[in-house]
Amino acid sequence: MENDKHNHDEEALGYQKIESYDESKVTAVAAHYKDILTQLGENPEREGLLKTPERVAKALQYLTHGYDVDPAQILRSAMFEEDYSQMVVVKDIEVFSMCEHHMLPFFGKVHIAYIPKGQIVGLSKIPRVVDAFARRLQVQERLTNEIRDCIQNTLQPTGVAVVMECKHLCMAMRGVQKQNSVTTTSAFTGGFLSNDKTRAEFLRLITANLH
């Protein structure tokens, strides 16, 4: 009963993990993937590929379910008034997304900080915001900015900092085929943008081994 209530609450907030799928979309996408397998020279009727089109359709629906999520509402669901004005840092958040150019994954970690101005947010909501934007077709640069802007516009803090470090399979598996390349993007607002010491403290904290 408690689990049912928890799932219902999360669904109401728009970020429940997909356990069911839109069957009409699954059928439509699967049909295209069956044709794609044929065009690639495969036999979609052989045992190992019989259910592949359906599996891919469901996987894509899950990997892009962020379009149906309101990241700002995730933050608003757990905002609290608090007299705290020092930096809050959430580091090493795992991020997985799909590059919109080749529809191949990119993945890594994102580090986020904000300086509250009368409002704090439940810490678990920050990784949920990351997932909401990451579960869409993306480029890393836009993903970084969207996370920053959502936190800034919703919490209205003194400043927001986001640094993201990712490996892109479109670089590792094709093109230049550089398996160890890491792409780093950053986005700042407020005190992190205007104050070198504040930004330096954030960068020091996300690179320090404090745990």
C-alpha positions in Angstrom: 0.0 0.0 0.0 2.8 2.4 0.9 4.6 1.7 -2.4 1.3 2.3 -4.3 1.0 5.7 -2.6 4.6 6.6 -3.4 4.2 5.7 -7.0 1.0 7.7 -7.3 2.7 10.7 -5.7 5.6 10.6 -8.1 3.3 10.1 -11.1 1.4 13.2 -10.0 4.6 15.2 -10.1 5.4 14.0 -13.6 8.6 12.0 -13.0 7.6 8.4 -12.4 9.8 5.8 -14.2 7.9 4.5 -17.2 6.6 1.0 -16.4 4.0 0.9 -19.2 4.2 2.2 -22.8 2.0 3.7 -25.4 1.3 0.6 -27.4 0.3 2.5 -30.5 3.7 4.3 -30.5 5.5 1.0 -29.8 3.8 -0.7 -32.8 4.5 2.2 -35.2 8.1 2.7 -34.2 8.7 -1.1 -34.2 7.4 -1.4 -37.8 10.0 1.2 -38.9 12.8 -0.6 -37.1 11.8 -3.9 -38.7 12.2 -2.2 -42.1 15.5 -0.6 -41.0 16.9 -4.1 -40.1 16.0 -5.3 -43.5 17.6 -2.3 -45.2 20.8 -3.0 -43.2 20.9 -6.5 -44.7 19.6 -8.4 -41.7 16.7 -10.8 -41.4 14.2 -9.5 -38.9 12.5 -12.9 -38.8 15.5 -14.7 -37.4 15.2 -15.8 -33.7 17.6 -13.3 -32.3 15.9 -10.3 -33.9 12.2 -11.2 -33.7 11.5 -9.0 -30.7 14.2 -6.4 -31.4 12.0 -3.8 -33.1 9.6 -3.9 -30.2 12.5 -3.7 -27.6 14.0 -0.7 -29.5 10.7 1.1 -29.6 10.2 0.7 -25.9 13.8 1.7 -25.1 13.4 4.9 -27.2 10.1 5.7 -25.5 11.8 5.4 -22.1 15.0 7.3 -23.2 12.9 10.3 -24.4 10.2 10.4 -21.7 11.6 13.7 -20.5 9.4 15.4 -23.0 6.4 14.6 -20.8 8.0 15.9 -17.6 8.0 19.5 -16.2 11.4 20.0 -14.5 10.3 23.2 -12.8 7.4 21.4 -11.2 9.9 18.8 -9.8 11.6 21.7 -8.0 8.4 23.4 -6.9 7.2 20.2 -5.3 10.0 20.4 -2.6 10.8 24.1 -2.1 11.2 25.4 1.5 11.9 28.7 3.1 15.2 28.7 4.8 17.6 31.4 6.1 20.7 29.9 4.4 22.8 31.8 2.0 25.9 29.7 1.5 26.7 27.5 -1.5 24.9 24.2 -1.9 26.7 21.8 -4.1 25.5 18.5 -5.5 28.3 16.8 -7.4 28.9 13.6 -9.3 25.3 13.3 -10.6 25.3 10.6 -13.2 23.8 11.7 -16.5 22.8 9.7 -19.6 21.3 11.2 -22.7 21.0 10.7 -26.5 22.8 12.9 -29.0 20.3 14.4 -31.4 22.7 14.3 -34.3 23.4 10.6 -34.5 21.0 9.2 -31.8 23.9 7.7 -29.9 24.4 8.0 -26.2 26.5 10.4 -24.3 27.1 10.0 -20.6 29.1 11.2 -17.6 28.7 13.4 -14.6 27.2 16.8 -13.8 28.1 19.0 -10.8 25.5 21.6 -9.7 25.6 24.4 -7.1 23.3 27.2 -6.1 23.4 30.0 -3.6 20.0 30.2 -1.9 18.1 33.5 -1.5 15.4 32.5 1.0 14.5 29.2 -0.7 16.1 25.8 -0.7 15.0 22.7 -2.5 15.1 19.0 -1.5 18.4 17.7 -2.7 16.9 14.6 -4.5 15.0 17.0 -6.8 18.2 18.3 -8.5 19.2 14.9 -10.0 15.6 14.5 -11.1 15.8 17.8 -12.9 18.9 16.5 -14.7 17.1 13.3 -15.7 14.1 15.3 -17.0 16.2 17.3 -19.4 18.6 14.4 -20.2 15.8 12.0 -21.3 15.3 13.9 -24.5 17.3 14.2 -27.7 20.0 16.6 -26.7 23.3 18.3 -27.3 25.5 18.7 -24.2 25.7 22.4 -24.5 21.9 22.9 -24.5 21.4 20.3 -21.7 23.9 22.3 -19.5 22.0 25.6 -20.1 18.6 24.1 -19.6 19.5 22.7 -16.2 21.0 26.1 -15.2 18.0 28.1 -16.4 15.5 25.8 -14.7 17.1 26.1 -11.3 17.7 29.9 -11.7 14.1 30.7 -12.9 12.4 28.4 -10.4 14.4 28.9 -7.2 15.5 32.5 -7.9 18.8 32.0 -6.1 21.7 34.4 -6.0 23.5 32.2 -8.5 23.7 28.8 -10.2 26.7 26.8 -11.5 26.6 23.8 -13.7 29.6 21.8 -15.0 29.1 18.7 -17.1 31.7 16.1 -18.2 30.6 13.6 -20.8 31.9 10.9 -23.2 30.1 10.8 -26.5 29.8 7.5 -28.3 29.4 9.4 -31.6 33.1 10.3 -31.1 34.2 7.0 -29.7 32.4 4.6 -32.2 32.4 6.6 -35.4 34.0 9.7 -36.9 37.3 10.4 -35.2 37.0 7.3 -33.0 38.6 8.9 -30.0 37.6 6.6 -27.1 39.0 8.6 -24.3 37.8 12.1 -25.2 35.8 13.9 -22.6 33.7 17.0 -23.4 33.3 19.6 -20.6 30.6 22.3 -20.6 29.8 24.9 -18.0 27.1 27.5 -17.4 26.8 30.1 -14.6 24.5 32.8 -13.4 24.7 35.5 -10.7 27.5 35.3 -8.2 29.2 32.4 -10.0 29.4 34.5 -13.2 30.4 37.8 -11.6 32.6 36.7 -8.7 35.8 34.9 -9.5 36.3 33.8 -5.9 32.8 32.2 -5.8 33.4 30.4 -9.1 36.8 29.2 -7.9 35.4 27.9 -4.7 32.8 25.9 -6.7 35.4 24.4 -9.0 37.6 23.5 -6.0 34.7 21.8 -4.3 33.7 19.6 -7.3 37.3 18.5 -7.8 38.2 17.9 -4.1 38.0 14.4 -2.7 35.9 15.2 0.3 34.3 11.8 0.8 
